[in-house]
Amino acid sequence: MSYRSKYMRIITGKARGLQLTVPKNYDVRPTADRVKESVFNIIGSKIIGAKVLDLFAGTGNLGLESWSRGAKSITFIDESKESLRLVKSNIAKCRAEADCIVIKGSAPQVAERLAAKGELFDFAFCDPPYNKGWIQQIIAVLGQKTFLQNGGYLVIERSAHDELPPLPVGCELVRSNSYGETIIDFILWNIFEI
């Protein structure tokens, strides 16, 4: 069998070293450990007590790393039954059920529904399939109905070939890091009341 196993683990925090269940195929592209570690080093202690939205959950990798590092609650969104099965399995492995919500659906539509209900997040991770227009859709939702708290961050993982669209009023690209073909963008949502 030519299948090369993929390993994914929680890097640090209360679930440190825990091996996560990974997909049997390559339809799900988990964030590489070195990229994930860099992202969370940049976020630092801001994750503690945060409400986190994992928009394209995949395996739950980013949301569960957030939980392990002290995030208060995680909402996972995915439209794939297989991904949702993996997410639920990994939540159970971490014993994080009390702090996690799993929603089936299209990330832009669910994010819009959550925003309409007044659900706002400190961090939203956006790691969709590359070059499919999902990032542009999520940023469009953010411009119409924000799902971020004032001072919250949208953290995007994208291919170097996938351009960011113009950002709506209230959004500021505060940092962009390259890791080979992968780019991580940190977009701050900051609307000041007048």
C-alpha positions as protocol buffer text, in pm:
chain_id: "A"
residue {
  index: 1
  type: MET
  ca { x: 0 y: 0 z: 0 }
}
residue {
  index: 2
  type: SER
  ca { x: 148 y: 334 z: -102 }
}
residue {
  index: 3
  type: TYR
  ca { x: -47 y: 544 z: 148 }
}
residue {
  index: 4
  type: ARG
  ca { x: 189 y: 771 z: 345 }
}
residue {
  index: 5
  type: SER
  ca { x: 52 y: 827 z: 694 }
}
residue {
  index: 6
  type: LYS
  ca { x: 11 y: 1184 z: 808 }
}
residue {
  index: 7
  type: TYR
  ca { x: 60 y: 1281 z: 1169 }
}
residue {
  index: 8
  type: MET
  ca { x: -103 y: 1568 z: 1345 }
}
residue {
  index: 9
  type: ARG
  ca { x: -73 y: 1657 z: 1709 }
}
residue {
  index: 10
  type: ILE
  ca { x: -160 y: 1925 z: 1961 }
}
residue {
  index: 11
  type: ILE
  ca { x: 163 y: 2119 z: 2006 }
}
residue {
  index: 12
  type: THR
  ca { x: 122 y: 2264 z: 2353 }
}
residue {
  index: 13
  type: GLY
  ca { x: -120 y: 2335 z: 2637 }
}
residue {
  index: 14
  type: LYS
  ca { x: -348 y: 2103 z: 2830 }
}
residue {
  index: 15
  type: ALA
  ca { x: -373 y: 1847 z: 2546 }
}
residue {
  index: 16
  type: ARG
  ca { x: -3 y: 1872 z: 2452 }
}
residue {
  index: 17
  type: GLY
  ca { x: 128 y: 1583 z: 2241 }
}
residue {
  index: 18
  type: LEU
  ca { x: -217 y: 1435 z: 2177 }
}
residue {
  index: 19
  type: GLN
  ca { x: -227 y: 1266 z: 1835 }
}
residue {
  index: 20
  type: LEU
  ca { x: -533 y: 1374 z: 1635 }
}
residue {
  index: 21
  type: THR
  ca { x: -729 y: 1149 z: 1400 }
}
residue {
  index: 22
  type: VAL
  ca { x: -640 y: 1237 z: 1041 }
}
residue {
  index: 23
  type: PRO
  ca { x: -817 y: 1176 z: 708 }
}
residue {
  index: 24
  type: LYS
  ca { x: -750 y: 858 z: 511 }
}
residue {
  index: 25
  type: ASN
  ca { x: -723 y: 1060 z: 190 }
}
residue {
  index: 26
  type: TYR
  ca { x: -583 y: 1394 z: 86 }
}
residue {
  index: 27
  type: ASP
  ca { x: -912 y: 1583 z: 42 }
}
residue {
  index: 28
  type: VAL
  ca { x: -845 y: 1751 z: 377 }
}
residue {
  index: 29
  type: ARG
  ca { x: -522 y: 1952 z: 393 }
}
residue {
  index: 30
  type: PRO
  ca { x: -427 y: 1999 z: 759 }
}
residue {
  index: 31
  type: THR
  ca { x: -214 y: 2297 z: 856 }
}
residue {
  index: 32
  type: ALA
  ca { x: 150 y: 2184 z: 890 }
}
residue {
  index: 33
  type: ASP
  ca { x: 283 y: 2174 z: 1247 }
}
residue {
  index: 34
  type: ARG
  ca { x: 555 y: 2433 z: 1182 }
}
residue {
  index: 35
  type: VAL
  ca { x: 300 y: 2677 z: 1033 }
}
residue {
  index: 36
  type: LYS
  ca { x: 56 y: 2614 z: 1317 }
}
residue {
  index: 37
  type: GLU
  ca { x: 328 y: 2667 z: 1577 }
}
residue {
  index: 38
  type: SER
  ca { x: 428 y: 2996 z: 1414 }
}
residue {
  index: 39
  type: VAL
  ca { x: 64 y: 3116 z: 1402 }
}
residue {
  index: 40
  type: PHE
  ca { x: 12 y: 3047 z: 1771 }
}
residue {
  index: 41
  type: ASN
  ca { x: 346 y: 3202 z: 1866 }
}
residue {
  index: 42
  type: ILE
  ca { x: 226 y: 3522 z: 1695 }
}
residue {
  index: 43
  type: ILE
  ca { x: -115 y: 3508 z: 1869 }
}
residue {
  index: 44
  type: GLY
  ca { x: 49 y: 3433 z: 2205 }
}
residue {
  index: 45
  type: SER
  ca { x: -154 y: 3485 z: 2522 }
}
residue {
  index: 46
  type: LYS
  ca { x: -440 y: 3660 z: 2334 }
}
residue {
  index: 47
  type: ILE
  ca { x: -587 y: 3310 z: 2280 }
}
residue {
  index: 48
  type: ILE
  ca { x: -648 y: 3264 z: 2654 }
}
residue {
  index: 49
  type: GLY
  ca { x: -1020 y: 3307 z: 2729 }
}
residue {
  index: 50
  type: ALA
  ca { x: -1097 y: 3374 z: 2360 }
}
residue {
  index: 51
  type: LYS
  ca { x: -1408 y: 3273 z: 2166 }
}
residue {
  index: 52
  type: VAL
  ca { x: -1281 y: 3098 z: 1852 }
}
residue {
  index: 53
  type: LEU
  ca { x: -1448 y: 3023 z: 1518 }
}
residue {
  index: 54
  type: ASP
  ca { x: -1291 y: 2749 z: 1301 }
}
residue {
  index: 55
  type: LEU
  ca { x: -1453 y: 2823 z: 964 }
}
residue {
  index: 56
  type: PHE
  ca { x: -1329 y: 2528 z: 756 }
}
residue {
  index: 57
  type: ALA
  ca { x: -1267 y: 2287 z: 1042 }
}
residue {
  index: 58
  type: GLY
  ca { x: -1130 y: 1989 z: 848 }
}
residue {
  index: 59
  type: THR
  ca { x: -997 y: 1783 z: 1139 }
}
residue {
  index: 60
  type: GLY
  ca { x: -1045 y: 2050 z: 1407 }
}
residue {
  index: 61
  type: ASN
  ca { x: -668 y: 2102 z: 1420 }
}
residue {
  index: 62
  type: LEU
  ca { x: -665 y: 2483 z: 1464 }
}
residue {
  index: 63
  type: GLY
  ca { x: -968 y: 2502 z: 1692 }
}
residue {
  index: 64
  type: LEU
  ca { x: -840 y: 2229 z: 1923 }
}
residue {
  index: 65
  type: GLU
  ca { x: -493 y: 2384 z: 1939 }
}
residue {
  index: 66
  type: SER
  ca { x: -670 y: 2704 z: 2048 }
}
residue {
  index: 67
  type: TRP
  ca { x: -866 y: 2512 z: 2312 }
}
residue {
  index: 68
  type: SER
  ca { x: -552 y: 2342 z: 2440 }
}
residue {
  index: 69
  type: ARG
  ca { x: -386 y: 2684 z: 2479 }
}
residue {
  index: 70
  type: GLY
  ca { x: -673 y: 2824 z: 2685 }
}
residue {
  index: 71
  type: ALA
  ca { x: -948 y: 2946 z: 2449 }
}
residue {
  index: 72
  type: LYS
  ca { x: -1285 y: 2953 z: 2627 }
}
residue {
  index: 73
  type: SER
  ca { x: -1505 y: 2816 z: 2349 }
}
residue {
  index: 74
  type: ILE
  ca { x: -1465 y: 2685 z: 1996 }
}
residue {
  index: 75
  type: THR
  ca { x: -1728 y: 2676 z: 1718 }
}
residue {
  index: 76
  type: PHE
  ca { x: -1637 y: 2444 z: 1429 }
}
residue {
  index: 77
  type: ILE
  ca { x: -1798 y: 2471 z: 1084 }
}
residue {
  index: 78
  type: ASP
  ca { x: -1764 y: 2229 z: 794 }
}
residue {
  index: 79
  type: GLU
  ca { x: -1997 y: 2098 z: 525 }
}
residue {
  index: 80
  type: SER
  ca { x: -1827 y: 1762 z: 478 }
}
residue {
  index: 81
  type: LYS
  ca { x: -1973 y: 1470 z: 677 }
}
residue {
  index: 82
  type: GLU
  ca { x: -1629 y: 1307 z: 689 }
}
residue {
  index: 83
  type: SER
  ca { x: -1467 y: 1624 z: 826 }
}
residue {
  index: 84
  type: LEU
  ca { x: -1738 y: 1661 z: 1089 }
}
residue {
  index: 85
  type: ARG
  ca { x: -1684 y: 1299 z: 1193 }
}
residue {
  index: 86
  type: LEU
  ca { x: -1311 y: 1370 z: 1233 }
}
residue {
  index: 87
  type: VAL
  ca { x: -1378 y: 1691 z: 1427 }
}
residue {
  index: 88
  type: LYS
  ca { x: -1614 y: 1515 z: 1669 }
}
residue {
  index: 89
  type: SER
  ca { x: -1368 y: 1227 z: 1713 }
}
residue {
  index: 90
  type: ASN
  ca { x: -1085 y: 1472 z: 1791 }
}
residue {
  index: 91
  type: ILE
  ca { x: -1298 y: 1678 z: 2031 }
}
residue {
  index: 92
  type: ALA
  ca { x: -1376 y: 1354 z: 2218 }
}
residue {
  index: 93
  type: LYS
  ca { x: -1004 y: 1260 z: 2224 }
}
residue {
  index: 94
  type: CYS
  ca { x: -930 y: 1598 z: 2385 }
}
residue {
  index: 95
  type: ARG
  ca { x: -1231 y: 1564 z: 2621 }
}
residue {
  index: 96
  type: ALA
  ca { x: -1329 y: 1913 z: 2508 }
}
residue {
  index: 97
  type: GLU
  ca { x: -1702 y: 1850 z: 2443 }
}
residue {
  index: 98
  type: ALA
  ca { x: -1818 y: 2103 z: 2704 }
}
residue {
  index: 99
  type: ASP
  ca { x: -1637 y: 2389 z: 2525 }
}
residue {
  index: 100
  type: CYS
  ca { x: -1708 y: 2298 z: 2161 }
}
residue {
  index: 101
  type: ILE
  ca { x: -1997 y: 2343 z: 1916 }
}
residue {
  index: 102
  type: VAL
  ca { x: -1997 y: 2168 z: 1576 }
}
residue {
  index: 103
  type: ILE
  ca { x: -2214 y: 2307 z: 1292 }
}
residue {
  index: 104
  type: LYS
  ca { x: -2271 y: 2146 z: 952 }
}
residue {
  index: 105
  type: GLY
  ca { x: -2296 y: 2391 z: 665 }
}
residue {
  index: 106
  type: SER
  ca { x: -2123 y: 2626 z: 425 }
}
residue {
  index: 107
  type: ALA
  ca { x: -1880 y: 2847 z: 620 }
}
residue {
  index: 108
  type: PRO
  ca { x: -1988 y: 3183 z: 465 }
}
residue {
  index: 109
  type: GLN
  ca { x: -2359 y: 3107 z: 525 }
}
residue {
  index: 110
  type: VAL
  ca { x: -2310 y: 2982 z: 881 }
}
residue {
  index: 111
  type: ALA
  ca { x: -2082 y: 3279 z: 965 }
}
residue {
  index: 112
  type: GLU
  ca { x: -2353 y: 3514 z: 837 }
}
residue {
  index: 113
  type: ARG
  ca { x: -2619 y: 3337 z: 1048 }
}
residue {
  index: 114
  type: LEU
  ca { x: -2401 y: 3355 z: 1360 }
}
residue {
  index: 115
  type: ALA
  ca { x: -2337 y: 3727 z: 1298 }
}
residue {
  index: 116
  type: ALA
  ca { x: -2712 y: 3790 z: 1255 }
}
residue {
  index: 117
  type: LYS
  ca { x: -2769 y: 3629 z: 1598 }
}
residue {
  index: 118
  type: GLY
  ca { x: -2504 y: 3856 z: 1753 }
}
residue {
  index: 119
  type: GLU
  ca { x: -2246 y: 3575 z: 1798 }
}
residue {
  index: 120
  type: LEU
  ca { x: -1906 y: 3746 z: 1783 }
}
residue {
  index: 121
  type: PHE
  ca { x: -1562 y: 3587 z: 1804 }
}
residue {
  index: 122
  type: ASP
  ca { x: -1215 y: 3698 z: 1912 }
}
residue {
  index: 123
  type: PHE
  ca { x: -1043 y: 3480 z: 1650 }
}
residue {
  index: 124
  type: ALA
  ca { x: -1174 y: 3324 z: 1329 }
}
residue {
  index: 125
  type: PHE
  ca { x: -949 y: 3076 z: 1150 }
}
residue {
  index: 126
  type: CYS
  ca { x: -1006 y: 3057 z: 775 }
}
residue {
  index: 127
  type: ASP
  ca { x: -813 y: 2765 z: 622 }
}
residue {
  index: 128
  type: PRO
  ca { x: -1027 y: 2663 z: 323 }
}
residue {
  index: 129
  type: PRO
  ca { x: -937 y: 2450 z: 20 }
}
residue {
  index: 130
  type: TYR
  ca { x: -689 y: 2658 z: -179 }
}
residue {
  index: 131
  type: ASN
  ca { x: -784 y: 2873 z: -480 }
}
residue {
  index: 132
  type: LYS
  ca { x: -1161 y: 2810 z: -468 }
}
residue {
  index: 133
  type: GLY
  ca { x: -1284 y: 3162 z: -385 }
}
residue {
  index: 134
  type: TRP
  ca { x: -1374 y: 3081 z: -22 }
}
residue {
  index: 135
  type: ILE
  ca { x: -1148 y: 3350 z: 127 }
}
residue {
  index: 136
  type: GLN
  ca { x: -1312 y: 3616 z: -89 }
}
residue {
  index: 137
  type: GLN
  ca { x: -1657 y: 3499 z: 26 }
}
residue {
  index: 138
  type: ILE
  ca { x: -1560 y: 3505 z: 396 }
}
residue {
  index: 139
  type: ILE
  ca { x: -1415 y: 3857 z: 366 }
}
residue {
  index: 140
  type: ALA
  ca { x: -1733 y: 3969 z: 185 }
}
residue {
  index: 141
  type: VAL
  ca { x: -1942 y: 3836 z: 478 }
}
residue {
  index: 142
  type: LEU
  ca { x: -1717 y: 4019 z: 724 }
}
residue {
  index: 143
  type: GLY
  ca { x: -1779 y: 4343 z: 535 }
}
residue {
  index: 144
  type: GLN
  ca { x: -2159 y: 4297 z: 549 }
}
residue {
  index: 145
  type: LYS
  ca { x: -2222 y: 4141 z: 891 }
}
residue {
  index: 146
  type: THR
  ca { x: -1922 y: 4103 z: 1115 }
}
residue {
  index: 147
  type: PHE
  ca { x: -1871 y: 3780 z: 1308 }
}
residue {
  index: 148
  type: LEU
  ca { x: -1570 y: 3931 z: 1491 }
}
residue {
  index: 149
  type: GLN
  ca { x: -1556 y: 4128 z: 1814 }
}
residue {
  index: 150
  type: ASN
  ca { x: -1405 y: 4474 z: 1785 }
}
residue {
  index: 151
  type: GLY
  ca { x: -1032 y: 4403 z: 1802 }
}
residue {
  index: 152
  type: GLY
  ca { x: -1084 y: 4044 z: 1681 }
}
residue {
  index: 153
  type: TYR
  ca { x: -871 y: 3873 z: 1416 }
}
residue {
  index: 154
  type: LEU
  ca { x: -945 y: 3679 z: 1100 }
}
residue {
  index: 155
  type: VAL
  ca { x: -646 y: 3446 z: 1047 }
}
residue {
  index: 156
  type: ILE
  ca { x: -628 y: 3325 z: 687 }
}
residue {
  index: 157
  type: GLU
  ca { x: -419 y: 3043 z: 544 }
}
residue {
  index: 158
  type: ARG
  ca { x: -390 y: 3066 z: 166 }
}
residue {
  index: 159
  type: SER
  ca { x: -182 y: 2961 z: -130 }
}
residue {
  index: 160
  type: ALA
  ca { x: 75 y: 3208 z: -260 }
}
residue {
  index: 161
  type: HIS
  ca { x: -130 y: 3201 z: -586 }
}
residue {
  index: 162
  type: ASP
  ca { x: -452 y: 3310 z: -412 }
}
residue {
  index: 163
  type: GLU
  ca { x: -472 y: 3689 z: -386 }
}
residue {
  index: 164
  type: LEU
  ca { x: -646 y: 3865 z: -100 }
}
residue {
  index: 165
  type: PRO
  ca { x: -939 y: 4076 z: -223 }
}
residue {
  index: 166
  type: PRO
  ca { x: -965 y: 4445 z: -127 }
}
residue {
  index: 167
  type: LEU
  ca { x: -1055 y: 4458 z: 243 }
}
residue {
  index: 168
  type: PRO
  ca { x: -1380 y: 4618 z: 360 }
}
residue {
  index: 169
  type: VAL
  ca { x: -1390 y: 4921 z: 590 }
}
residue {
  index: 170
  type: GLY
  ca { x: -1298 y: 4812 z: 941 }
}
residue {
  index: 171
  type: CYS
  ca { x: -1048 y: 4549 z: 826 }
}
residue {
  index: 172
  type: GLU
  ca { x: -673 y: 4600 z: 840 }
}
residue {
  index: 173
  type: LEU
  ca { x: -407 y: 4355 z: 725 }
}
residue {
  index: 174
  type: VAL
  ca { x: -165 y: 4379 z: 1017 }
}
residue {
  index: 175
  type: ARG
  ca { x: 69 y: 4092 z: 935 }
}
residue {
  index: 176
  type: SER
  ca { x: 142 y: 3852 z: 649 }
}
residue {
  index: 177
  type: ASN
  ca { x: 394 y: 3566 z: 678 }
}
residue {
  index: 178
  type: SER
  ca { x: 515 y: 3329 z: 402 }
}
residue {
  index: 179
  type: TYR
  ca { x: 603 y: 2963 z: 457 }
}
residue {
  index: 180
  type: GLY
  ca { x: 703 y: 2831 z: 115 }
}
residue {
  index: 181
  type: GLU
  ca { x: 382 y: 2818 z: -91 }
}
residue {
  index: 182
  type: THR
  ca { x: 165 y: 2900 z: 213 }
}
residue {
  index: 183
  type: ILE
  ca { x: 79 y: 3252 z: 332 }
}
residue {
  index: 184
  type: ILE
  ca { x: -77 y: 3336 z: 668 }
}
residue {
  index: 185
  type: ASP
  ca { x: -260 y: 3671 z: 695 }
}
residue {
  index: 186
  type: PHE
  ca { x: -373 y: 3836 z: 1018 }
}
residue {
  index: 187
  type: ILE
  ca { x: -664 y: 4074 z: 955 }
}
residue {
  index: 188
  type: LEU
  ca { x: -775 y: 4296 z: 1243 }
}
residue {
  index: 189
  type: TRP
  ca { x: -1140 y: 4396 z: 1272 }
}
residue {
  index: 190
  type: ASN
  ca { x: -1149 y: 4741 z: 1431 }
}
residue {
  index: 191
  type: ILE
  ca { x: -1452 y: 4967 z: 1407 }
}
residue {
  index: 192
  type: PHE
  ca { x: -1433 y: 5262 z: 1641 }
}
residue {
  index: 193
  type: GLU
  ca { x: -1758 y: 5400 z: 1780 }
}
residue {
  index: 194
  type: ILE
  ca { x: -1795 y: 5774 z: 1715 }
}
